[in-house]
Amino acid sequence: MPDQSHTLKERWHAQMKQLGWKPGDTEIAGILSAYSEPHRRYHGLSHLIYIFDRLDGLHDTLTEPARVWMAAWYHDILYDTHRKDNEARSADRASAELPGLGADPGLVGRVDALIRATASHQDGGRDNDDALFLDVDYSILGAPEDIYDRYAEGVREEYGWAPGLLYRQGRRAFLKDAQAAERTFLTDQFETELGDKARANMRHEFLALGGKL
């Protein structure tokens, strides 16, 4: 069975060929190296594979696949849990590399904006393509309990430097805000499919972290 890096590299090259862009060997090597960093317990190669697997099922509904694909590759390329500007820095990295692959300025700007939108998923993007990508990235919240629990454990490990109380306060704040939203997902498709499960998962984690409803 091919390893994750090989599977993702094949996907990258297939996309480059489909788009008529340069092979981008240096760029994909940098992407795979970034997502293989040892501190990543959730935001790693498996996260990329998960996102592309979900996007495969949505391909016919996307009007600009290139935007969504490139946002997927670059949205977490810079991920340091000590910082609060990872999305902005990741967007900057995408904007610096995409022109050399063959992306026109308009596409580069749309990818940049979509990556920045991942800093606050529920604020949404500019159109349905943006909304679908943001929902895919957020869809782990509506996963079956065992998968959600592994996700939550992975995030905790990524913040292993944070004392328990500090982490619980920060995580509870995120979960409380997410649960308070009128809906969890931007698109009706994801809200119908995963909304109730996502809220149940977040409620369970919130209570396990000592939160009070």
Backbone as CSV, one residue per row, in Angstrom:
resi,resn,N_x,N_y,N_z,CA_x,CA_y,CA_z,C_x,C_y,C_z
1,MET,0.853,-1.200,0.000,0.000,0.000,0.000,0.887,1.248,0.000
2,PRO,0.628,2.199,-0.913,1.468,3.409,-0.951,1.382,4.180,0.365
3,ASP,2.495,4.811,0.759,2.426,5.607,1.972,1.724,6.919,1.675
4,GLN,1.425,7.675,2.732,0.637,8.893,2.578,1.338,9.912,1.680
5,SER,2.633,10.069,1.849,3.365,11.037,1.032,3.287,10.692,-0.449
6,HIS,3.437,9.412,-0.758,3.382,8.982,-2.152,1.998,9.212,-2.732
7,THR,0.966,8.877,-1.963,-0.413,9.076,-2.420,-0.682,10.545,-2.704
8,LEU,-0.237,11.418,-1.816,-0.463,12.848,-1.996,0.361,13.402,-3.152
9,LYS,1.565,12.916,-3.325,2.401,13.388,-4.433,1.768,13.017,-5.772
10,GLU,1.215,11.819,-5.863,0.535,11.424,-7.097,-0.672,12.322,-7.369
11,ARG,-1.409,12.652,-6.318,-2.567,13.532,-6.487,-2.108,14.902,-6.967
12,TRP,-1.073,15.433,-6.369,-0.543,16.737,-6.766,-0.192,16.759,-8.252
13,HIS,0.568,15.757,-8.687,1.014,15.739,-10.085,-0.165,15.567,-11.040
14,ALA,-1.166,14.811,-10.630,-2.360,14.680,-11.465,-3.086,16.016,-11.579
15,GLN,-3.148,16.750,-10.490,-3.786,18.069,-10.536,-2.987,19.046,-11.384
16,MET,-1.672,19.041,-11.241,-0.842,19.936,-12.050,-1.036,19.654,-13.544
17,LYS,-1.113,18.378,-13.906,-1.313,18.010,-15.299,-2.682,18.465,-15.776
18,GLN,-3.699,18.258,-14.940,-5.049,18.655,-15.328,-5.162,20.159,-15.517
19,LEU,-4.454,20.916,-14.675,-4.506,22.375,-14.757,-3.589,22.939,-15.840
20,GLY,-2.687,22.107,-16.363,-1.720,22.590,-17.337,-0.627,23.435,-16.712
21,TRP,-0.340,23.193,-15.445,0.679,23.948,-14.733,2.007,23.187,-14.748
22,LYS,3.037,23.806,-14.215,4.337,23.170,-14.072,4.245,22.026,-13.055
23,PRO,5.150,21.046,-13.109,5.068,19.908,-12.192,5.141,20.288,-10.719
24,GLY,5.896,21.335,-10.406,5.945,21.801,-9.028,6.583,20.829,-8.059
25,ASP,7.653,20.162,-8.500,8.299,19.172,-7.624,8.835,19.810,-6.347
26,THR,9.422,20.988,-6.474,9.951,21.659,-5.279,8.829,22.046,-4.336
27,GLU,7.731,22.528,-4.888,6.614,22.979,-4.064,5.961,21.818,-3.316
28,ILE,5.716,20.704,-3.996,5.066,19.581,-3.308,6.004,18.976,-2.269
29,ALA,7.309,18.992,-2.546,8.254,18.506,-1.539,8.176,19.363,-0.282
30,GLY,8.060,20.681,-0.456,7.937,21.573,0.694,6.634,21.382,1.439
31,ILE,5.552,21.153,0.702,4.250,20.933,1.332,4.278,19.663,2.171
32,LEU,4.766,18.574,1.590,4.792,17.303,2.308,5.719,17.370,3.515
33,SER,6.824,18.077,3.384,7.731,18.243,4.518,7.049,18.997,5.652
34,ALA,6.307,20.047,5.310,5.623,20.840,6.330,4.579,20.015,7.070
35,TYR,3.761,19.271,6.324,2.692,18.500,6.959,3.216,17.249,7.665
36,SER,4.505,16.958,7.507,5.123,15.819,8.196,5.861,16.236,9.460
37,GLU,5.781,17.498,9.839,6.478,17.967,11.030,6.051,17.151,12.249
38,PRO,6.997,16.823,13.124,6.698,15.894,14.224,5.670,16.379,15.232
39,HIS,5.469,17.704,15.338,4.518,18.189,16.333,3.069,18.060,15.869
40,ARG,2.872,17.740,14.605,1.510,17.648,14.076,0.897,16.293,14.444
41,ARG,-0.193,16.346,15.184,-0.899,15.126,15.554,-2.256,15.033,14.868
42,TYR,-2.804,16.159,14.471,-4.024,16.168,13.676,-3.787,16.835,12.328
43,HIS,-3.113,17.972,12.315,-2.935,18.761,11.096,-1.745,18.255,10.272
44,GLY,-1.758,16.980,9.969,-0.665,16.377,9.232,-1.095,15.820,7.889
45,LEU,-0.351,14.850,7.383,-0.644,14.266,6.077,-2.024,13.633,6.025
46,SER,-2.425,12.981,7.108,-3.742,12.341,7.119,-4.864,13.365,7.003
47,HIS,-4.635,14.575,7.516,-5.623,15.644,7.384,-5.773,16.031,5.916
48,LEU,-4.684,16.139,5.189,-4.753,16.437,3.770,-5.508,15.345,3.012
49,ILE,-5.196,14.094,3.314,-5.866,12.991,2.634,-7.359,13.022,2.920
50,TYR,-7.722,13.274,4.163,-9.138,13.367,4.544,-9.844,14.462,3.735
51,ILE,-9.232,15.619,3.646,-9.853,16.730,2.930,-10.025,16.402,1.443
52,PHE,-8.998,15.856,0.825,-9.120,15.551,-0.604,-10.110,14.423,-0.865
53,ASP,-10.199,13.459,0.033,-11.203,12.411,-0.126,-12.609,12.995,-0.102
54,ARG,-12.839,13.965,0.797,-14.154,14.607,0.845,-14.388,15.475,-0.381
55,LEU,-13.366,16.166,-0.825,-13.514,17.020,-2.002,-13.788,16.216,-3.267
56,ASP,-13.262,14.988,-3.324,-13.521,14.147,-4.494,-15.018,13.965,-4.707
57,GLY,-15.756,13.815,-3.614,-17.190,13.616,-3.717,-17.963,14.872,-4.057
58,LEU,-17.287,16.013,-4.009,-17.931,17.299,-4.288,-17.476,17.903,-5.609
59,HIS,-16.639,17.188,-6.342,-15.986,17.781,-7.509,-16.988,18.366,-8.498
60,ASP,-18.078,17.668,-8.748,-19.034,18.129,-9.750,-19.778,19.387,-9.322
61,THR,-19.697,19.747,-8.051,-20.389,20.945,-7.567,-19.469,22.154,-7.481
62,LEU,-18.188,21.965,-7.738,-17.225,23.060,-7.665,-17.144,23.783,-9.000
63,THR,-17.164,25.095,-8.966,-17.018,25.868,-10.196,-15.552,26.186,-10.498
64,GLU,-14.706,26.185,-9.483,-13.274,26.481,-9.669,-12.449,25.519,-8.823
65,PRO,-12.310,24.271,-9.268,-11.566,23.289,-8.483,-10.160,23.742,-8.116
66,ALA,-9.482,24.472,-9.010,-8.103,24.881,-8.737,-8.016,25.696,-7.459
67,ARG,-8.976,26.580,-7.251,-8.964,27.398,-6.021,-9.065,26.520,-4.779
68,VAL,-9.979,25.574,-4.814,-10.212,24.730,-3.651,-9.042,23.780,-3.436
69,TRP,-8.519,23.210,-4.520,-7.362,22.328,-4.383,-6.175,23.052,-3.754
70,MET,-5.860,24.236,-4.271,-4.691,24.950,-3.763,-4.902,25.436,-2.330
71,ALA,-6.136,25.813,-2.000,-6.422,26.163,-0.604,-6.210,24.955,0.294
72,ALA,-6.598,23.779,-0.178,-6.405,22.567,0.617,-4.921,22.305,0.872
73,TRP,-4.112,22.375,-0.177,-2.689,22.090,-0.015,-2.008,23.063,0.950
74,TYR,-2.388,24.327,0.876,-1.620,25.349,1.581,-2.257,25.837,2.888
75,HIS,-3.490,25.449,3.204,-4.195,26.135,4.296,-3.554,25.931,5.669
76,ASP,-2.850,24.820,5.867,-2.166,24.574,7.146,-0.673,24.363,6.949
77,ILE,-0.127,24.878,5.857,1.286,24.593,5.582,2.182,25.165,6.673
78,LEU,1.788,26.267,7.272,2.505,26.821,8.421,1.600,26.667,9.641
79,TYR,2.040,25.855,10.585,1.187,25.522,11.721,2.037,25.460,12.988
80,ASP,1.966,26.524,13.749,2.711,26.647,14.998,1.701,27.039,16.074
81,THR,1.438,26.145,17.022,0.389,26.390,18.007,0.744,27.494,18.995
82,HIS,1.960,28.002,18.946,2.315,29.150,19.775,1.877,30.468,19.136
83,ARG,1.468,30.411,17.860,1.155,31.633,17.121,-0.334,31.699,16.793
84,LYS,-0.790,32.920,16.486,-2.186,33.141,16.126,-2.344,33.643,14.691
85,ASP,-1.269,33.587,13.924,-1.323,34.101,12.557,-0.996,33.022,11.526
86,ASN,-1.253,31.764,11.877,-0.912,30.675,10.966,-1.638,30.782,9.630
87,GLU,-2.906,31.152,9.665,-3.673,31.246,8.424,-3.113,32.331,7.509
88,ALA,-2.796,33.482,8.080,-2.241,34.576,7.285,-0.884,34.196,6.698
89,ARG,-0.053,33.555,7.487,1.267,33.163,6.997,1.161,32.076,5.932
90,SER,0.202,31.160,6.113,-0.014,30.117,5.109,-0.511,30.728,3.805
91,ALA,-1.412,31.706,3.905,-1.899,32.392,2.713,-0.755,33.104,1.995
92,ASP,0.124,33.714,2.763,1.277,34.391,2.158,2.170,33.389,1.416
93,ARG,2.346,32.222,1.995,3.171,31.189,1.348,2.535,30.757,0.022
94,ALA,1.220,30.541,0.047,0.533,30.170,-1.186,0.673,31.264,-2.240
95,SER,0.494,32.511,-1.831,0.584,33.627,-2.777,1.979,33.761,-3.369
96,ALA,2.995,33.361,-2.608,4.365,33.447,-3.101,4.682,32.319,-4.092
97,GLU,4.089,31.141,-3.916,4.460,29.979,-4.716,3.558,29.727,-5.919
98,LEU,2.286,30.075,-5.819,1.350,29.711,-6.886,1.664,30.365,-8.239
99,PRO,2.108,31.630,-8.285,2.410,32.204,-9.604,3.461,31.409,-10.366
100,GLY,4.451,30.888,-9.677,5.496,30.125,-10.332,5.019,28.797,-10.884
101,LEU,3.889,28.303,-10.366,3.325,27.055,-10.871,2.491,27.278,-12.119
102,GLY,1.923,28.468,-12.240,1.089,28.755,-13.400,-0.227,29.422,-13.074
103,ALA,-0.465,29.758,-11.809,-1.723,30.390,-11.408,-1.738,31.857,-11.815
104,ASP,-2.877,32.315,-12.336,-2.988,33.728,-12.692,-3.264,34.557,-11.440
105,PRO,-3.051,35.866,-11.491,-3.195,36.706,-10.289,-4.574,36.635,-9.637
106,GLY,-5.621,36.532,-10.447,-6.952,36.453,-9.876,-7.136,35.211,-9.036
107,LEU,-6.679,34.078,-9.537,-6.778,32.829,-8.786,-5.946,32.900,-7.513
108,VAL,-4.745,33.450,-7.619,-3.890,33.584,-6.433,-4.615,34.380,-5.351
109,GLY,-5.274,35.455,-5.726,-5.997,36.263,-4.757,-7.152,35.517,-4.129
110,ARG,-7.853,34.697,-4.906,-8.981,33.947,-4.362,-8.514,32.839,-3.422
111,VAL,-7.401,32.199,-3.762,-6.837,31.182,-2.863,-6.391,31.834,-1.560
112,ASP,-5.705,32.957,-1.679,-5.238,33.698,-0.500,-6.409,34.025,0.423
113,ALA,-7.492,34.547,-0.143,-8.652,34.930,0.668,-9.306,33.720,1.322
114,LEU,-9.382,32.606,0.600,-10.004,31.413,1.164,-9.182,30.850,2.318
115,ILE,-7.884,30.828,2.171,-7.041,30.342,3.275,-7.208,31.235,4.505
116,ARG,-7.238,32.530,4.303,-7.438,33.441,5.433,-8.801,33.221,6.094
117,ALA,-9.789,32.822,5.306,-11.127,32.583,5.857,-11.160,31.402,6.809
118,THR,-10.172,30.493,6.732,-10.166,29.352,7.637,-9.871,29.768,9.078
119,ALA,-9.459,31.003,9.284,-9.242,31.487,10.654,-10.555,31.589,11.409
120,SER,-11.656,31.712,10.691,-12.977,31.800,11.313,-13.992,31.205,10.354
121,HIS,-14.072,29.869,10.349,-14.863,29.147,9.357,-16.284,29.695,9.212
122,GLN,-16.929,29.939,10.330,-18.349,30.260,10.266,-18.631,31.669,9.745
123,ASP,-17.600,32.485,9.595,-17.803,33.786,8.952,-17.989,33.634,7.449
124,GLY,-17.568,32.474,6.924,-17.803,32.167,5.526,-16.797,32.770,4.582
125,GLY,-16.996,32.456,3.287,-16.153,32.976,2.227,-16.990,33.798,1.271
126,ARG,-16.588,33.806,0.020,-17.258,34.706,-0.931,-18.308,33.998,-1.782
127,ASP,-18.260,32.651,-1.869,-19.219,31.952,-2.726,-19.329,30.497,-2.293
128,ASN,-20.041,29.697,-3.102,-20.303,28.314,-2.717,-19.038,27.465,-2.693
129,ASP,-18.102,27.722,-3.590,-16.839,26.979,-3.550,-16.130,27.208,-2.216
130,ASP,-16.062,28.460,-1.792,-15.442,28.764,-0.501,-16.185,28.049,0.628
131,ALA,-17.508,28.129,0.596,-18.311,27.529,1.666,-18.099,26.023,1.730
132,LEU,-18.042,25.377,0.587,-17.831,23.933,0.576,-16.473,23.571,1.157
133,PHE,-15.436,24.320,0.771,-14.117,24.005,1.336,-14.092,24.227,2.840
134,LEU,-14.642,25.323,3.298,-14.655,25.602,4.729,-15.432,24.531,5.483
135,ASP,-16.524,24.058,4.913,-17.293,22.994,5.560,-16.521,21.681,5.576
136,VAL,-15.813,21.378,4.496,-14.992,20.166,4.483,-13.936,20.229,5.581
137,ASP,-13.272,21.369,5.700,-12.228,21.518,6.712,-12.799,21.396,8.120
138,TYR,-14.033,21.803,8.293,-14.722,21.784,9.598,-15.444,20.470,9.852
139,SER,-15.559,19.618,8.843,-16.450,18.469,8.930,-16.011,17.416,9.935
140,ILE,-14.757,17.460,10.376,-14.311,16.535,11.412,-15.165,16.674,12.666
141,LEU,-15.756,17.848,12.866,-16.601,18.050,14.049,-17.812,17.144,14.031
142,GLY,-18.252,16.725,12.859,-19.415,15.859,12.752,-19.070,14.407,12.509
143,ALA,-17.842,14.028,12.781,-17.401,12.647,12.573,-17.988,11.729,13.637
144,PRO,-17.990,10.414,13.400,-18.369,9.472,14.453,-17.544,9.705,15.711
145,GLU,-18.102,9.334,16.861,-17.492,9.686,18.145,-16.036,9.255,18.257
146,ASP,-15.712,8.034,17.812,-14.333,7.567,17.981,-13.357,8.394,17.150
147,ILE,-13.784,8.786,15.946,-12.918,9.620,15.101,-12.812,11.022,15.686
148,TYR,-13.927,11.557,16.162,-13.894,12.877,16.791,-12.978,12.859,18.013
149,ASP,-13.058,11.823,18.814,-12.220,11.742,20.010,-10.740,11.730,19.644
150,ARG,-10.387,11.026,18.568,-8.982,11.019,18.132,-8.562,12.400,17.643
151,TYR,-9.470,13.080,16.961,-9.200,14.456,16.538,-8.938,15.346,17.750
152,ALA,-9.817,15.275,18.753,-9.664,16.105,19.949,-8.360,15.776,20.677
153,GLU,-8.028,14.501,20.752,-6.771,14.099,21.392,-5.572,14.628,20.609
154,GLY,-5.676,14.583,19.277,-4.585,15.082,18.451,-4.361,16.566,18.641
155,VAL,-5.443,17.328,18.701,-5.319,18.767,18.924,-4.677,19.030,20.281
156,ARG,-5.101,18.282,21.289,-4.498,18.468,22.626,-3.000,18.202,22.590
157,GLU,-2.589,17.162,21.862,-1.164,16.851,21.769,-0.411,17.955,21.038
158,GLU,-1.052,18.587,20.071,-0.395,19.689,19.364,-0.179,20.889,20.279
159,TYR,-0.978,20.985,21.308,-0.811,22.031,22.321,-0.203,21.447,23.594
160,GLY,0.656,20.460,23.428,1.248,19.795,24.580,2.040,20.723,25.483
161,TRP,2.504,21.840,24.947,3.263,22.818,25.731,2.368,23.593,26.696
162,ALA,1.042,23.595,26.440,0.122,24.415,27.238,-0.286,23.688,28.511
163,PRO,-0.189,24.346,29.676,-0.666,23.729,30.916,-2.133,23.336,30.788
164,GLY,-2.532,22.324,31.552,-3.879,21.786,31.438,-4.972,22.821,31.581
165,LEU,-4.879,23.674,32.580,-5.920,24.671,32.809,-6.001,25.649,31.651
166,LEU,-4.851,26.106,31.172,-4.825,27.056,30.065,-5.455,26.435,28.824
167,TYR,-5.102,25.178,28.541,-5.661,24.525,27.364,-7.169,24.352,27.502
168,ARG,-7.612,23.892,28.659,-9.046,23.662,28.845,-9.833,24.960,28.680
169,GLN,-9.298,26.053,29.184,-9.992,27.334,29.041,-10.108,27.739,27.575
170,GLY,-9.012,27.614,26.838,-9.022,27.991,25.438,-9.906,27.085,24.597
171,ARG,-9.814,25.798,24.833,-10.610,24.856,24.058,-12.100,25.013,24.386
172,ARG,-12.413,25.208,25.653,-13.818,25.409,26.022,-14.376,26.666,25.369
173,ALA,-13.573,27.699,25.266,-14.035,28.937,24.627,-14.380,28.682,23.162
174,PHE,-13.526,27.932,22.472,-13.817,27.591,21.077,-15.102,26.776,20.971
175,LEU,-15.233,25.770,21.810,-16.404,24.897,21.745,-17.682,25.641,22.108
176,LYS,-17.595,26.532,23.073,-18.774,27.304,23.480,-19.233,28.208,22.347
177,ASP,-18.290,28.891,21.712,-18.640,29.781,20.609,-19.227,28.994,19.432
178,ALA,-18.622,27.840,19.141,-19.101,27.038,18.019,-20.509,26.512,18.269
179,GLN,-20.783,26.129,19.504,-22.114,25.620,19.832,-23.157,26.726,19.856
180,ALA,-22.722,27.939,20.140,-23.670,29.060,20.233,-24.122,29.556,18.864
181,ALA,-23.405,29.186,17.818,-23.765,29.631,16.476,-25.116,29.058,16.070
182,GLU,-25.816,29.800,15.237,-27.138,29.361,14.783,-27.068,28.030,14.051
183,ARG,-25.982,27.831,13.329,-25.741,26.566,12.641,-24.233,26.342,12.610
184,THR,-23.826,25.091,12.436,-22.400,24.769,12.468,-21.758,24.919,11.100
185,PHE,-22.479,24.551,10.056,-21.911,24.535,8.709,-22.560,25.585,7.825
186,LEU,-21.834,26.011,6.818,-22.297,27.076,5.939,-23.296,26.579,4.905
187,THR,-23.054,25.390,4.370,-23.919,24.859,3.319,-25.020,23.992,3.916
188,ASP,-26.163,23.997,3.264,-27.273,23.161,3.725,-26.892,21.685,3.668
189,GLN,-26.096,21.308,2.685,-25.678,19.913,2.535,-24.953,19.417,3.783
190,PHE,-23.976,20.156,4.244,-23.199,19.726,5.405,-23.986,19.908,6.695
191,GLU,-24.766,20.973,6.778,-25.553,21.190,7.987,-26.562,20.059,8.177
192,THR,-27.201,19.648,7.110,-28.173,18.552,7.194,-27.494,17.238,7.543
193,GLU,-26.347,16.991,6.924,-25.659,15.721,7.106,-24.967,15.617,8.466
194,LEU,-24.339,16.701,8.924,-23.428,16.612,10.059,-23.722,17.570,11.208
195,GLY,-24.644,18.504,11.030,-24.839,19.548,12.028,-25.177,19.025,13.408
196,ASP,-26.169,18.172,13.509,-26.580,17.659,14.816,-25.464,16.858,15.472
197,LYS,-24.785,16.031,14.693,-23.699,15.214,15.241,-22.547,16.091,15.701
198,ALA,-22.241,17.121,14.955,-21.155,18.022,15.342,-21.458,18.683,16.678
199,ARG,-22.677,19.146,16.840,-23.032,19.816,18.100,-23.021,18.839,19.269
200,ALA,-23.428,17.609,19.018,-23.380,16.600,20.082,-21.935,16.284,20.461
201,ASN,-21.071,16.160,19.474,-19.654,15.895,19.754,-19.036,17.033,20.556
202,MET,-19.298,18.250,20.145,-18.711,19.402,20.834,-19.260,19.534,22.245
203,ARG,-20.537,19.248,22.420,-21.128,19.300,23.765,-20.470,18.274,24.684
204,HIS,-20.244,17.086,24.148,-19.602,16.022,24.942,-18.187,16.438,25.345
205,GLU,-17.411,16.962,24.417,-16.051,17.392,24.738,-16.064,18.558,25.709
206,PHE,-16.963,19.492,25.499,-17.058,20.653,26.379,-17.305,20.229,27.828
207,LEU,-18.224,19.305,28.023,-18.512,18.825,29.374,-17.350,18.041,29.952
208,ALA,-16.673,17.250,29.096,-15.526,16.473,29.564,-14.372,17.369,30.007
209,LEU,-14.322,18.574,29.447,-13.284,19.545,29.822,-13.679,20.401,31.019
210,GLY,-14.794,20.055,31.627,-15.226,20.782,32.828,-16.104,21.952,32.571
211,GLY,-16.629,22.065,31.347,-17.510,23.173,31.035,-18.896,22.979,31.607
212,LYS,-19.613,24.090,31.762,-20.978,24.040,32.261,-21.894,24.686,31.236
213,LEU,-22.957,23.969,30.922,-23.908,24.472,29.933,-24.812,25.534,30.548
